[in-house]
Amino acid sequence: MSIQPLKNYTQVDSGNPSKNECRKGYLLSVYYDRKHKKAKLKFYDPERKEIFTTLDESGHRPYLLTDASQFDIARTVPSDLYNRITRFKHVRKWDVLRERHIDLVKVEARDPLAIGGTGKNLRDLLSEAGFHVWEAKIKYYNCYIYDRNLIPGILYEIGPDGLKPIITVTPDELRIADRISKDSETREFLRSIISVFSSEAPELPATSIDIEVAAAPGTIPRVAEAIKPIITVAMENTNGERKIFLLGDDVDIENVEIKTYNSESELIKDVLKEISKFPIVFTYNGDNFDLPYLARRAAKFSIDPWPINIEADRTIIETGIHIDLYKLYSNHSIQVYVFKNRYLGFTLDDVSRAVLGEGKLELPSTNFNEISKRILAVYCLQDAHLTYKLGMALGGNLIKLLILFSRLSKLPLEDVSRRGISYWIQSMIYNEYRRRNWLIPNKEEIMRIKGSRTHTKAIIKGKKYLGAIVLEPIPGIHFDVWVMDFASLYPSVIKRWNVSFETINCQHAECRRNKPVMDLPYHICTYPGKGIIHRLIGGLRDLRVEWYKKMAKNKEVQPEKRRWYDLVQNSLKVMLNASYGVFGYENFPLYSPPVAEMITALGRKAMLIALEIARDLGLKVIYGDSLPYDRRIVVLERDGNIRLLEIGKLYELYSRKPYEVKTLALIDGKPVFAPIKRVIKHKYTGFLLEIKTNRGRTIVTPQHSVYAWIDGKIRLVNAENVKKGDALVSISTLPIKTQDRYHVEKFESLDKECLAWLLGLYYQRGAIKSNGKVVFKGVSEVEINFLERFLHSSLRKSNQYREDSRGTSVEVEAPEIISLIQRFYGHDRCIPWWIYRADNNVKVKFLEGMGYKIEEGAYIEVDEPRKAEEIGLLVKSLDLDDGHLYSVKFDWKHGKIGLRVCVNKKPYLPAIVEDIRQIRTVHPYVYDIEVEGAHNFVDAEGLILVHNTDSLFIANAENSDIEKFERIVEEKLGIDIEVDKHYRYVLLSSLKKNYLGVRDDGTVDIKGLLGKKRNIPELIRRAFTDVIDVLRKVDSIDDFVRAKQTILEILDSYIMRIRSGDYNIEDMAFRMILSKPLSQYVKTTPQHVKAAKMIEIYEGRKLMPGDIVEYVKTKGREGVKPLSQAKKEEIDVEKYLEMMRSTFEQILDVLNIDFSLLTDKRKQTGLLD
C-alpha cells in the first residue's frame, strides 16, 4: 500500500509551536472540534511524552450520498437547513450489490448535525421524501479517517508538508504477503496490515483517577445535578506516584502524596491540572460518573472544566485519551478472548479480584459521615490503584493491544476502548470500501437484494437460524482433557467458500449451481475478484496462522520481538473470532441473514468432518458416542415411504450423495420427521450396552447419551450411568399423514382392507414352502373361510387348499398369492410401507390378520425384537377420534416379547429401565446421525430417544496424537484448529454449556454454573467459592473421594448456618440497581422494585434510576423486604436453601450428591464412594 504525505494541517496547541516546526507523533485520536467546525487530530509525542493536536485545513466536510438531484434537494429541504449545505458534487461509485457503476450526488454540509443529527437533518428528510441516501450514518471523524487515508495508532511526522507516516517495514516483510496469498487484492491488503504492524506500539504515560462524593447512605450521586461535594480524589500513575486530593483535615498515609483543601473549588482545579499532564487517563465508569461529575462540580464554581469534554455518549479529555475501563472490560470479546473469561461480573471488584487477585476494600459503614477521613482516603486510593493496575494489565500490554486494534479497525483509541467488536469490523470494511471508491450499502438494500429469510430452524429461542454444533460434553468427571479451539473455523469457511453479502445469491445464472450446502437455497458467485470481505477475513486468518503465530513461537527470534508477534497474533485472533457472527447480528449495518446461515451451515459441515478425523485416529472424544450397524431407525423417504432402516445401511446408501430422507426426532417437545444432515461412522471394538425398558430397548456404546426423566425434567445421561429403575424417554406416536389414495402397483383392483388382512396373516403366521405353496399356521375356521372368500372374490379364482390333520394350518397353491406376497415382502419380512400411511381401517385389518384386535389392554406376543419394533410402530401410528394415542408396553419374556396396548395423550412417555447387559460388538464400526434442528434421533425399537454427537473435548490423548489431529484437519479442511487449553480434569454437567474445568496451573474455569452469577447473596457466594477451592486442589480420582467428603462438610455447615441464623443479615442480601423510575414498572413488579417501594413508603426515601436496592427474601405475602427493614426471624430459610440447591445443582449432579438428602442430613452414597 502506498502511503503519501497528507497536507493541510495546522498545529493548534502544546506550546503554540511554529508552523514550520516538524514533530513526530503517534496518531491516537480524531474527533470533531465543535468550536472550529473541523476535524482535530490528537498525537502523542514519544520524545516529549506529551499530547499535541492539529486541525484539518483541507476543507473536508461532512457529507452524504444520494440519488436526489440538487433541484430535488432544494424543493425537499427547508431553507434554514439548505443554507447549511456547502457544496454539491457529482460522483461515480461501484455498486457491489448490483454489480455496476452508479452516479450519485455528494452533498456536503457545514457540520455533522446537518447530515444526520437530531431534529431536522438531510438524511431523514430525503429518505422520507422517497430518495435513497447512503453513508449518512457514519460518524464524521470516521469518514474523515477513511477519506484522508489515516491509520490511527501509527507514527507520523507532522510538518509544513502535512502528515507523513513513518513506516519501517522491510521488503522481506512485505514479501510475506506474496507467500501467503496468490490473489492480488488479498496481497495488497496484507501488505498494508504488515506495514502497520511492523513497528511496535509506544509506551504511554498514564494515570488513573477515582472520586468519592458525600452522598446519602445507599444512594448513588446523580451526575446531572452534581449536588453533593467531592470529598476525595485519588490517582496513581506510571511515574510510581500515588496521590490523594482530600477535602478537610490532613491525614498521613505511607508512600502517598496527600494534598488537603478547605475549598472544594481549589481541589477541583488541582485535579483538572493533574489530569492534563498524562496522555492516558484510566477510570472505571468515568464516562458516566467520575469525569462528568467532576466537570459539573467545576461548572458550579464557574471553573472551566477543561480538559474534560462531555459528549452525548462519552466523556473525552482534550489533553489525552480517556479510557473507561468499565466499558472496555464489559466488551464481550475482551472478556472472552483477551482475558479468557477470567472474570464473570463487571464491577471493579469482580474484575480486579479475577484479573489482579485483589479487590476493593470494605467500608465500616455506608454513611460517609460516620467514616474517618483516613479510611475514606485509603478506600478511594485502593479504587484508583485497582483501576490503574487494570489499565496496565497484560504486563503493561493492554494499551498496546488497543493500539493494534486501532490500526486494524481504523478507529480512534477512544472508540476501540468503548465500542463492541462488531463496530471495529464494520469500520475495517468501510475503510476498504472507501479506499476502492465502492458504495457502502445500506442494510435494507442488502436484505432486499440478497435475501432476508433463513431456511433452517433455530434451536435457541430468539435465534433466526440453526447455529453451530453446540459443544455438549458427556456428564461426569474426566481427567487429562484437551479442549480444541475452532475459533478460526468460521473465518476459514468464509475464505474457503468466498462467503459474504457481496458474493451470495449473485445475479449470474452460471453461478447458481455453486451451492456449498445443497439443502440451503443459496449459491455463491464464482466470478474471480468478486467482493473483498472474504479476502479481508481470510487474509487476516492466513497472516495470523502462517506468520505471526509461527514467529511468536520461533525461538530464533529475539524475545522482545517474539512478545510483539504474540501480541499481534492475539489481536488478529480477537478480530477473527467475531468476524463471522456480525453478519447475523441485526444491528450490524451489513446484516445479512443468508450469509450468517450459510457460514454456520458450512461450519457444521466442517466440524463433523473434524469429528470423523478424531474418531478415525482413535481419539477419545468425550461426548455422546454411537449406535451399532444393525440398530434400526425410522426413516421417512422422499416419496413418503416409511422404512425401518439399519443405521449402517443408511450410511452405505447415502454416504456419497445428498441425504433425501428424514428421521424421527423430538423438536420443541413434539415428535417430527427432521432431515438427516449426515451419518458419521467410526471404528469401535469395545462392548455395547443393551438397555431394555418397559417400552422398548436400545443398544448403544457406553459413552452414548440417552435422554432420561430426572426430577420431572428430561436430561442427558451417559448410557454407562443408566441403572435399573431409571426412566428413559420413549416417543408414543408416529407423526405421519394418512394417505387415502395410495397406489399399490399391479394390485389396484384388490380391496385394500382385505389385502391388508392377508398380508397381516402372512406376516404373523405364513411361509412359502420349497414346493411353491404358501402355508398359514395356527389359523381358525373363521380365518380359513375368510381366506377362501378372498381368493375367490379378489383373485376371481377357486383355489385348492388343504388343511392339516389337526385343522390348525392350511396350504394354498395359488401363483397369484405367491406373487402378491413376494411383491410386498421380498426377502425381508417387514410390514409393507404403505400400511403405515394407510387409514385406520386398513391398519386395523392388518393387525386382525395377525390375529389381534387392537384396543386398550390388548396383548400381542411376538418371537423376535424386529417384529416388536414394527408392530409397536404400527400401533403408535393409529389415530383415535378423541385425541388419545395408542402406545405399547414391552413385556420381556424368555424367548418371547409381549406388547401391551395402552392409551394416553402425551407425545412421549417414561420408559422404565428393566435390564442392562453388556454385549459383544459384531461390526467393527459404530454410527451416529446429525439431524437438522435437533440434537437427538429415535432408536426404532420402542422409539427410545437418544442423543447425537456435537462435542470435541478429547480425553487421555498424547501430545503427538493431538498434533497429528491438528495437522490432518488443517490439511483436509484448511482450518486452523488448535488446543485452546488443557484441563487437569473437567466436571461436565448434563446441561449444555455448563462445566467446571481445572487447568494445570490450578486456574478454575466456570461456564454456565449459577454460583458464578453476580446477583446471589454473599453467604451463598462464599459457599460456592469454598467448594471451588476444594475442587481446585484435586489431582486424581482418589482426591475426589476426599474432596467429596469435604464438600459435604462445607455444604452441611452452610446449611446449618442458614437454618440456625448464624450469619449477618447483610450476607443474605440481594443487591440490584433500579434501571428505571418505579412508576414505569407496570406489568410486573420484580422483587427489588417491591423492596424499593417499601423504602419510599416506610422510610420516606425517594429512589431513582441508578440507586442500589438491598433486600432479603422473607416469609409472608410479599416475600421480600428491604435490608434496612428486615429482621433475621423474618428470613425465609427454605427460599435460601432452594437458592443453595440451584447454585450447586450442576456440581452436585456430577458428584452424585443429592442436595435434598443433604438438607435432611442423610448419608450420601454414589459414584465415588
N, C-alpha and C positions, 0 to 999 in steps of 0.2 A: 504494500500500500504506500503510495507516495504522499507524504505529509508536507505541505508547504507552509511557509510563514504566513501568519494572519495579520493584516494591517488594521489600522483604525482603532486603536485603544488609547485611553488616557489613564495614567495613574492618578488616583484621587486622594490617597491618604498615606499613612505611615511616614510622617515627617515631611510631607509635601515634596517628594523627590523631583528632580528635574525631569522634564520630558525627554531629555536626551540620555538620561541615565539608563543603563541596562541592568536588569536584575534577573535572577533565576528563582523560580518558584514552582512548587507542585500545585497544580490546579486542584483545589479541593471542592469548590462550590461555584455554582452560577445561580443567581436569583434575580428577580425583577426589583429594581430600585424605584419605588413609587415616587420619590422626590424628583429624580432626574428623568423618570419615564424611559429608562434604558436598562439593558442587562448589565449586571455588575458581576465581575469575576473575582473570586477570592483565592489567593495564592498563599502558600507557606514558603517562606524564605529559609532554607536549611542553614545558611551561614549566619544570618542574624537571629534565627529562631523566632521569627515573628510572622504575623499575617499582614499582607498588604492586598489592596484591591485595585482593580482597573474598571473603568466604564467603557462600554462599547461606543465607538464613534462611527460605525459602519452604516448607520441608518437602518439597521434591521428593525422590523416592526412585527407586531403580532398579526396573524392573518388566518384566513380560511380559504378553502377552495369550493367552488360552486358551479353548477350548470346554469345558474341565472345570469342574464346579461346585465350590463351596467344600467340599462334602461329598466329592467325588471326590478333591480335593487332600488333604484331611485323611487319607483312607484310603490314599493312594498315597505320601505323603511322610513320611519318618521324623520323629520328634518334634523332634530337635535342629535339623533344617532347617526344619520347620514353625514353630518358635519364632522364626525369623529373618524370618518374614513379618509385615509391619506392618499391611497393610490389604487387603481385597478390595473391588473396586468394579465394578459392572455398567456397561458402556459399549456404545455402538452405533457401528459403523463402516460405511463404504461399502466393499463388496467389489467392486472393479473387474473382477475376473475373472468373477464370477458375476452381476454387474450387479444387486446387491440389497444392502439393509442387513443386517447380521449383528450379533447380540447376543453379547457375549463377557464374560469376567471378566478384569479387570485386577488382577494380583497384584503388590503392592508389597513390597519387602524392605528390610532394613536396609543391605545392602551389595551391590555388583555381583556378588561371587562366589557369593552365594546364588542369583542368577538364572542365571548361566551360566559359572561359574568352573571350575577344575579340581576333581576329586573329585566328591562328591555335589552336584548342583545341580537346581533346579526344572526347567530346560529339558530336561535329559536324562531325568530320572525321569518327567516327564509324557509325553514323547514315547515312551519305552519302554513306558509303560502304555497306549498307543494313543490318547492325546489329541492334538489339534492345538495347536501352540504357534506364536505369531507374535512377531516383533520382539524376540526374545531374544538375538540375536547382534549387536546394535548396541551399540557401546561406550557406557558410561553417560554420559560427558561429551558425546558426540554427541547422545544422547537429550535431555540437558539443554538443549543449544543449540537443538534443534528445538522442544522444548516451551515454552521461555521466549522463543521468537521472537528470539533473539540473532543478531547479524551480526558475526562476527569481522572485524577489520580496520577498523571504522569508529569514529568518535569518540563517546564517551558523556560525559554529565555524571552524576557519582555523588554523591548527597546523601541527605538524610533521606527523600526521596520515592522513593528507589531509583535505577534506571538510566534515563536519558533519552537516546535517540540524538539526536545533533546532525546534522541533515540540511540541507544548504544548497541543495538543488535548487530551481530556479525553475519557475513554471508553464509557461513556454515550453519548458523542457527536458522536462517531463512530457508535453507535447503531441506530442513526437516519437513516443511510443508510438501515439498516435491516427493519425498519418500512416503509420506502418509497418504496422499491422495493424487489420483491421476486427473481429477476433474479440475478444470481451470478456475471455475468460480469458487470451489472449496479451497483451492490452494491460495487464492488471493485473500480470502477471509482468514485462513490460518496464518498467513504471513502477518496480517495486521494484529492478530492476537499474540503471536510470538514476539512481535516488535514491542508491544506494550508490556509484556511480561518479562522482557529481557532485563530490565532494571528493577532493583528491589525497591520496596516502599520505604519511605523515610521514618525515622524515629520522631514522634511528635510530642513535645512537652504537653502535659495535661494536668488538669486539676479536677477534683470532684467538689461538689457543694451539696449541703443539706441544710435545711432551715427548720426551726421549731417555732410554732406560733402559740400564743397564750389562748388556747381555745377552751371552751367549756368541756367538762368530762364527757366522754362518749360521743363527741361530735368531731366532724372534720371541718376545719375552717373553709368558708366558701370564698373562692377566688374572686368572683365577680364583685363582691362587696369589699373584701380585704379589710374588714373592720378591726380584727384583733391584731395586736402588735407582734412584730417579730422579736423574739427574745433571745434566740441563739442561732448562730450560723457557724457551721464547721466546714473546713476544707482540708484536703490532703493532695499533694502534688508530686510530680516526678522529681522535684529537687530534694525530696525527702522531708519536706516541711509539712507540719501539721498545725493548723491554725484554728483558733476559736474566736469569734466575734460575739461578745456577751453583753447583753443589756443588764446593767445593775452592778452588784458588788464583784470585786476581784476574787478569783479562785486560783488555786495552784494545782496544776496537773503536770506531771513529769514529762519532759521532752515535747511539750506542746507550747506554741506561742499563743498567748492569750491577750486579747485586747478587750478592755471593758469600756462601756459607754453609759453616760447618763441620758444621752439623747438617741432615740431610735433613728432619727434622720442622719446623724453622723455615722452610725453603724452601717446604714444602707449605702451611704456614699463610699465608704471604705470597701465594702463588699463588691460594689459595682466596679471599683477601680481594680480590685484584686482579680475579678473575673476577666477583665480586659487584658491581663498580662499573658494569658495562656491560649495557644492555638486550639486546644481541645478542652471542652468543659463537659464533664460527666455529671448527669443527675439520674435519679431514679424516680420517674414520674414528673420530671421537671417541665415537660410541655404543659401539663395540666395543673401543676401546683407550684413548685418551688420558684421557678423563674417568673411566671406571670404574677404570682403573689408578691414577689419582691418588686417587680416593676410597678404594680398598682399601689403598693405602700409608698414607693418613691413618689408617685404622682400625687399622693395625698399630702406630701410635704413640698410639693412644687419642685421636685428634683427631677432632672432629665434622666429617664431610666436607661439611657444609652450605656452599654452596648446591647441591652435586651430589646428585642423587636418581636412583639406578639402578632402572629399571623392567624388566619382562620383555623388552620389545622395543626399548627406547630408554633413553637417559640424558638426563634433563632438568635444568635449572638453576632453582632456586626464584626467584632474583633476576632472571631474564631468560629469553631464548629461546635455546636451544642449537640451532644449525643445523649438522647434519653434512653437509658439502658433498660427501662421497663418495656418500652416498645421493641427494642432490639431483642431482648431475651424472650419476649412474647411471640416473636416470629417463629412459626412452627418449623421452618427449615433450619433456623439457627438452633432451636431446641433439639431437634432430631438428629440432624446431620453434622452439626459442629460440636454440640455437647453430648451427643449420643444418649439423649433422654435422661441425663443425669439428674435433672431437676424435674419436678412434677407440677407444683404450683408456680405462680409467677410473682409472688410477693418478694420483697427484698430479702426477707428471712428465708423463704423457701429456696430461692435461687442460691443465696450465699451459703447456706448450710450444705447444699449439694455440690456446688462448684468449688467453694473455698474451704469448706469444713469448719466454718464459724458462722455465727448468726447474730441477730440483733440482741441487745441487752433488754432485760425485763425491768420495767419501772415499778417502784413500790406502790404507785397509785396512778390512776388515770387523770387525776386532778393536778395540773401543773403547779397550782398554788401550794400544794402540800409537798412538793418535791424541792429539795435543795438545789441551788444554782449549780453546784459542782456535779451532782448526779445528772442533772439535765444536760450539762455541757458534755459530760462523758458519754451520755446516751446519744447525743447529736453527733459527736465525734466518731462514735462507732459506726453510725449510719454512713457518714462521709467516708470512713475507712473502707467499709464494705463496698460502697459504690465505686471508689477508686480501684479497689482490687478487681472488681468485676470488669471495669473498663480496661484493665491491664491483663485480663485473663489470657490463657493460652501462652503463658510465658512472655507476655507483652505483645503477642502477635495478633490479638483480636482486631486492633485498628488496621494493621497491615492487611488482614483478611478483608476488611471492609473496603480498603482502597483497591484491592484486586477486584472485588465485586463492582466498584465504581468503574474501573477500566473495562470490565466486561459489558456492563449494562449501559454505560454512558450516562450514568446518573450521578448527581452531586452526592457528596458524602452524607448530607442530612437526609436525603431521600432513601439511600441504601439502608441507613440505620433505622428508618421508620416504616418503610413500606414493605409489603409482602413480596415474596419472590416472584409471584406472577407479574408484578409491576416491573421487576428487573428484566424479566424475559420479554415482556411487552416492549420495553424501551430498547433492548438489543435488536429486536426485529424491526421496530420503527426506524431506528438509525440506519439499518441496512437498506430499507425501502427508500429512505430519503437519499442515501448515497447513490442509489441506482436510478433515482428520479422515477420511482414507481409510486402509484397512488396507494395510500394506506386505506384499505377498505373498511367500511362500517360493519359492525356485527350483523345488522339486519340484512344487508345485501349478501353477506356470506351465507346466511341461513336460507335466504330466498333462492340463491343460485346453486348452492352446493347441497342443500337439504337441511331440514330442521328436525326430522323424525329419527328415532332409533328403532332397531328391529329385534333387539334381544331384551329379555325381561330381567330387570334388576332383582337381585336377592335382597339387597339392603334397602330398607324403606327410605324413600326420598330420592334415590338414585334413578337416573333415566335409562340406564343400560346396564348390561351384565358386566361386572368389573373383572378384576384379576382373580386368579385362583387364590383363594384365601389359605394362607399357611395355617394349618389346623393340626398341630401335633397330637399324638396319642396321649391320653391322660396317664399320668404315672410319674415315677422318678427315673430319670435317665442320666447316667454318668458319661463323661467324655463325649460331649455333644458339639459338633461343628454346625454353625449356622451360616448357610450360604447366602450371599448377598446378591440379589438380582437387580441392584439399583440401576445398572446401565442396560437392563433388558429393554425397556421401552425406547430409550434413545437409539439403541441398536435396531429395534424394529422400525423406527421412523426412518433411519438411514437405509436399512436394507431394502425396504419396500417403498421408499420415497413417499411416505405418508405425510400429507399436510393439506390444509384447506385449498392450497394452490393446485394440488395435483389430483385430489379426489373428485370423482364424477366429472371429468373433463368433457369437453364438447366433441371430442374426436370419436367417430364411430369405430375406428380400428382399435381403440383402446378398451372398448367395452368388454372384451374377453379377458382382460388382465384383472381378474378378481382373486386376490390373495386368499380371501375367505369365501368359499363358494356359497355358503348359506347366508351371506350378507349381500344386499343389492348394491354394493359399491364397487367401482372399478378405479384403477389408478392410472394416471397418464403415463404413457411410455415414451413421450417425446423427450429427447435429451435437452437439458437446460431449463426444463420447466420448474419454476419455483426455487426458493432459496432456503426455506425453513428446514427442510430435511438436510440441506448442506450445512447449515449453521450447527444444528444439534448433532448430526453425525460427525461433523468435523471436530467439534469440541470433544466429543466422546473419543475419537481416534487420537486426538492430540494428547488427551489425558493418559490413555492407556499405552500408546506407543512411544510417548516421550517423557512427559513429566513424572508419571508414576514410576517408570523404569529408572529414570535419573535420580529420583528420590531414594531409591534402594541401591544405587550404584556406589559401592564402597570406594571406587577410584576417584569419585568426585569429592571435593573439599566439603567437610561437614557443614559449614555455613551455607554453601551453595545447595547442598542436599536439603537442608531445612527450608530454603526458599522454594525449591522444586516441590517439596512436600506440601508447602502452603498453597502453591499454585494448583497442584493436582486436587487438593481438598476443595479449593474454591470452585474448580470446574465440576467436581462431583456434586457439590450442593446445587449448582445451576442445573446440571443434567437430571438430578433426581426429581426435579419439579417440572422439567421441560415438557413432559407429555401431558401431565394432568391438567395443565392450564386450559387446554382446548376443550375440556369437558366442564370447565368452571363457568357458570352462567354469567358472572360479572366480568369475565375476561373479554376485552374488546374484540378479540379474534376468535371468539367462541364458535365451535363447530361440532355439534353432536356426532355426525358421521365420522369425523376424524377421531374423536375420542373413542367411539365404539370400535372402529377398525383397529386402533392401536391396542386396545385391551384384548380384542379377539386374537390378534396376532401374538400378543404376549402369552395368552393361554396356550396357543399352539406351540410356541417355542418352549414354554415351561414344561409341557408334557413330554416333549422330546428330551429335555434335560432330565426329567424323572426316569424315562426309559434308559437313558445312558447310565444314570446312577445305579439302577437296578441290574442292568447288564454287567456292570462292573462288580456286582456282588456287595454293594454298599448297603448298610443297614439304614434304611430311611424310616424314621420313626413317625409314621402316620398310618391311617387305615390302609391295610395291605390288600389282599386279593382273594378271588374265588378260583377253585379248580376248573379244569377244562369242561367237565361234564355237568356242571351246575347250569340249570336252565333258567332263562329269564323270559318274561312276557314281552313279545315283540309285536308291534303294530306296523305292518308293511305299508308301502306307499299306496297300494290299491285297496287298503282296508283289511287285508287278511290278518288274522290273529294267529301267531305261532308261539309255541314254547321251544325256544332255540338254545342249544348249548352255547355258553359264553365263548368257549374256544372255537366253536364252529362260526359264531358271529365274527370273530377276529379273522378267520380264514376267508370268509366271504367278502369282507369289506375292507381289509387292511390296505388294499391297493387302489381303492376307489372311494368316492364320497359315500358317506352313510346316508341311506334314504329310508331309514326305519326309525321308529320311536320305541321307547320302553317305558314301563310303568314306574312312576316316581311320585313322591309326596312333595307338593309345592303349595305354599300358603295354606297348609292344613288340608289340602284336597288331593286325592289320587288323580293324576293326569298322565297322559301319554306325552312324554317330552322327547325331543330329538336327541339321538345319540350323537355326541360330538366325536368320540374317539374310544377305541378299545385298546387298553395297554396290556402288553404281555411281557413277562419276565421270568427268568429261571427261578425255580424253588424246589428244594429237596427235603424240606422239613416235614413235620407231621401236620395234619389238618385237624380241625375240631368239628365234630358233628354235634350240633345243638338241636335237640328235639324239644318242641313245645307242644302245648295243647292245641295249637292252631297251625302246626306245620313244622318244618325244620329248615335249617340252613347248614352248609358246610363251608367253612372259611379257614384262612390261615389264622394262627393265634393272634397276630397283631392287627387283624382287620377290625374296624369299628362297626358296631351294630348299635341300633337305637333301642333305648330301654326307658321304661317308666320309672322315674326316681322322684319321690316326694311329689307325685302328681304331675311332673313335668317330663317331657321327652328329652333325653340327654344321650350323648355319645358315651359308650363304654368300650373298652378294649375286649375283644372276644375271649381272650385268655383269662379275663377277670370276671366273666359271667359265671354264675353259680346256680344250682338248683333253687327254684322258687323265685328267681328274678323274673321280671316281666319285660319281654321284648315287645316290638310293635309289629302288628300284622294288619295289612290292608284288607278291609272287609267288603270291598265292592270293586267291580271291574267297570271303569268308565268308558264303555263303548256304546255307540249309537246303533240301535236296531235298524237293520236294512231290510225293509219289507220286500223289495224287488231284487232278490239275489238271483244270480244266474248259475245254474248247475248244468254245465255243458253235457250234452247228449242225453240228459235226463229231465228236460224241461217239462215233459208231459206227466211226470210222476207227481203224485200228491206228496207235498213236502213233509207233512206230518207223518205219513205212512213210511216215507223214505227214512226219516229221522228215527222212527221206531225200529226199522230193520237194521239200521247202522248201529243203534244202541244195543240191539240184541247181539249183533256180531261182536261189537266192541267188548262186551262183557262175557259172552258165552260161545262165541263162534270160532271156527277154524277151517282152513282149507286143507283137505287131506291130499296125500300124494296121488290118489286116484282121480283128482279133479273134482271131487264132491265137497260140498260145504256141510259141515256138521255143526249143529247147535245143541249145546249140552244144557241139561237142567231145565228144560222148557216144560211148561204146564200145558194141559189140554187146551186151555183158552188161548195160549200163545201159539200153539200149533194151528188152531183154527184161524187165528189172525194171519199167520204166515201164509196159509193156504189161500185165504181171500186176497192177500196182497199179490201173490204170484199170479192169481187168475185175473184180478181186476186191473192191476197196474201193468203187468207184462203181457196180458192177453194170451196166456199160455197155461195149459193144465200140466203140471209137473208131477212127476213121480217123487214121492218121498217115503222114507222108511223109518219107522220108529224102532228103537232097540227093544229088547225083551222086557225091560223094566218100564218103558214108556217115558224115560227122562231125557232122551236125546233123539234128534232126528237128522237124517241125512237128506240133502237136497241136491238133485242132479239137474242144474239149470245153468247153462253158459252165461245167460244174462245176469244171474246173481253173481257169478264169479267176476264178470266184467265190472259190475257195479261196485263190488267190494274192492277190487284192485284199483278202481278209479279213485276211490276215496281214502283208501288206507295204504296202498302201495306196499313198501317193505316195512314201514313203521306203523304200529297200531296206535295212532294218536287221534283224538277227537277232531273230525274234519273242521277246517277253519270256518266254513260258512255257518256251522251250528252256533258258534259264539255270537255271530252277528244276527242270527235269526230272531224272530219274535218269541215271546214266552211259550206259546203253544208248541212250537217246533222243539224248543229246548226240553220242555216237559216230556214230549213224546220220546225224545232220545233217551231220557233218564228212565222212562217207563219201559222202553225196550231193554234197558239194562236190568229191569226188574224192580225199580224203586219208584215209589210215589213220594214226591218232594212236598213236605210240609214240616212245620216246626216239630222237632223231636225225631224226625225220620233218621234211620241209621243205615249207612252204606258201608259194606265191608269189601275191601279190595286186597289183592295179594302182593302188590308192588307199589313202591313210592311214586313212580311216574304216573300211574293211574290216579293215585290220590291227588297229585298236583293238578291233573287235568279236570277231574271230576269236581274238585273243590273250586277250581276257577270257573267252571260252568255254573255251578250253584250260585257263586257270587255274582254272576252276570245276570241273574234273574231279577226282574223288576216286580215290585209289589205295588198295588194301587194306592195304598195309604202312606207311601213314603218310607216304609220299612225296607230293610235289606236282609237278604239271606246271608248267613255266614256259616262256617263249619268249624267244629272242634275235632281234633285228631285224637284217636284212641289207639295208642301203640301197643300191639299185642305180639306175641311170639309168632312170627311168620305172617301176620295179618295187620292191616291198618284199617281202623274203623273211622268213619266220618259221621259225626252227629250234626244234623242241620239245626241251626239256630236262627232267630230273628232279632234284629237290632236296628238302631237308627244311626249309628256312628260310622263314619268312613274308615276309621281304623280302631283297633282294639288291642288290649294287652294280650300277649302270648306268653303264658306261664312256662318257664323252662322246667322240663321234667327229667331230662337226662343229658349228660355231656360226656363224650368219649373221644379219645384220640384215634384217628385212623391214618393209615399209610397213604402217601401220595402215589398215585398211579401214573400221572402225567408229569413230565419234567418242567412244565410251565404252569403258572397261575395268571389270572387275568383280572382286570378292573375296567371300569367304564367311566368316562366323563359324560355327564348328562347336562344338556343345556338348561340353565335356570335352576339346577338343583345340585346338591352335594350328596344325593342318595339314589338308589335304584332298588328294585324289588327282586328277591330270590323267589322263583316261581312256586316252590313247594310251601304252601301256606301263605304266600305273599309276604314273607318276612322282609322288613325294611332294613337294608344295610347301607353303609356309608361308602362314598367313593373317595379316591385319594386326592389330596391337594396340598401336601406339605413337603418341605425339604429340610428338615432337621436331621442331620446324619450323625449316628452314634457309633463309637468304637472303631473309627477309621484311622488308619495310619496316615502320616503326612504325605507319603508318596501316593497313596490312593486318592487323597483329596486333590493333589497336584495333577494327577492323571485325569481325574474327573474334570477339573477346570480346563485342562488342555483340550480334551476331546470336545467338550461343549463349545469352547471358543473356535475350534477348527470347524465344527459342524454347523454352528449357528452364527459365528461371528459376533458372539455376545460375551460381554465382559462379566463373567461370573467369578466370584471370589469369596474367600472366607471373610465374613463380616465380624465374627467373634467366635471364640471358643469358650464353652462353659465347662467348668469343673463338673457341674451337674445342673439339671433343669427339673423343676416341678411343673408339669404340664397339666393344666386344668381341662375339664371336659368342655368348657365353653370356649368359643373362638376367641383368639387374641387375648387369652388370659394365661400368663405364665410368670414364673419366677425363675431367674437364672443367676447362678453364682459363677463369676468369671474366675480365672486362675489367680488373680491378684486380690480376690475377696470382694470385688465390686459386685453389688447386687442390682440386677435389672428387674424391674417390676412392670408388667404390662397388664392393664385392664383390671387389676385387683382393687377392690373398694378401699382397702386400707391406705392406698396412696392418695386418695381423694383429699381435696383441700378442706371441705366443709364437714369434718367429723370432730366430735369433741376431743379435747386434749387427752383425756384419760384413755380413750379407745385408741387414739393415735400412739400413745406411749406403749400400750399393749402390743400394737402391731409392730412398732419399732423393736421392742424386746424380742418378739418372736423372730423377726428378720435377723436380728443379731445372732440368735442361736443357729439359724439355718446358714448364716454366712460362714460358720466355722466347720460345717460338715465336709468331710473328705471321703467318706466311704459309707457303705450300707450299714456297717456296724455303728458308725457315728449317728446314723439316722435313728437307730433303736434308742440310743441315749438322748438324742435331740427330741425325739417324740415324747419321751417321758418329761423332759424339761419343759417342753411346750405345754404339755398337760398341766404341769405345776404352775406355769406362768398364767395360763388362762383361768385356772381354778382360783388363783389368788386375786385376779382382777374381777372375776365373777363374785367372789366373796366380798370384795370391797364395794361393789355396786349394790349387792344385797344388804350389806350391813351399814352402808352410809359412810364408809371410811374413805372420804375424799373431800376435797374442797369443791364447793358447788360451782366455782368458776371453771373447774376442769370438765364439767358436764355441759358447758355452754356451746351452743352453735353461734357462729358469727357470720352474718350476711349483710351485704350492703344494699340499701334501698336503691333501686335503679330508676324509679320514677316517683312522682308525688303519690301519697296514699290515696288521694281521691281518684286516681286513674286505675286502681285495682278494683274492677267491677265484676267481671265474670267469675274470677276465682280469687280467693284470699289465701296466699301462702302463709305458712306458719310465722315467718319473720315479720310479715305485714300485720298479722293478728297481734303479735307482741308489740309492734310499733304503735298500733292504735291504743293498746293498753297504756303505753308510756304517755301518750298525749292526754288520755282521759284521766289517769290516776296520778300522774306526776306533773302535768301541765307543761311538758317539754315538747315543743313542736319539732318534728323530724322532717328533714329534707332529703332529696336525692343525693346520694354520696355518703349519707350518715350510716354508721355501722350499728346494726341491731344485734344485741346479745340476748339469747333466750334459751330456755330449757324446756324439755318435754315433761308435761305434768299430767297427773290424773285429772279427771273431770271432763266436762263437756267441751271446752275449748282445746284441751290437750296441749297447751303451751302457755308459758308466762315469761315476761321479761326477766332477765337475770336479776335485775335490781329489785324485783318484787317477789321472787320465788324463795321458798324455804325447802330445806332438804327433805322434810317429810312429805312434800308435795311431788317429789320426783317420781315419774312413772318408771319403776325399775324394769318392768317387762319390755318396755319400748327400747330401753338402752341395751338390754340383753339381746333383743332382736337385732339391734344395730351391730352388736358384737358378733352375732351369728353371721349376718350378711357380710361383715368385714372379713371374717376369717373363713368363710364358707369354701372358697376355692382351694385354699391351702389345706384345710382340714379334709376336704374331699380326697385329695391326693394321698394324705397321710392316713386315710381311712379312720378318721376320728369323727364320731357323731356328736355334734355340739349339743343336741338336745339331751343326750345321755350325760354329757359332761356337766350340764347345768343341774342335772339330777344327782350328780356325784356318783354315777355308776362307773365301774371299771371298764376301760376301753380294751378291746381286742381287735386285731386286724392284721393287715398285710405284713406289718413289720414286727409283730410280736413273735 
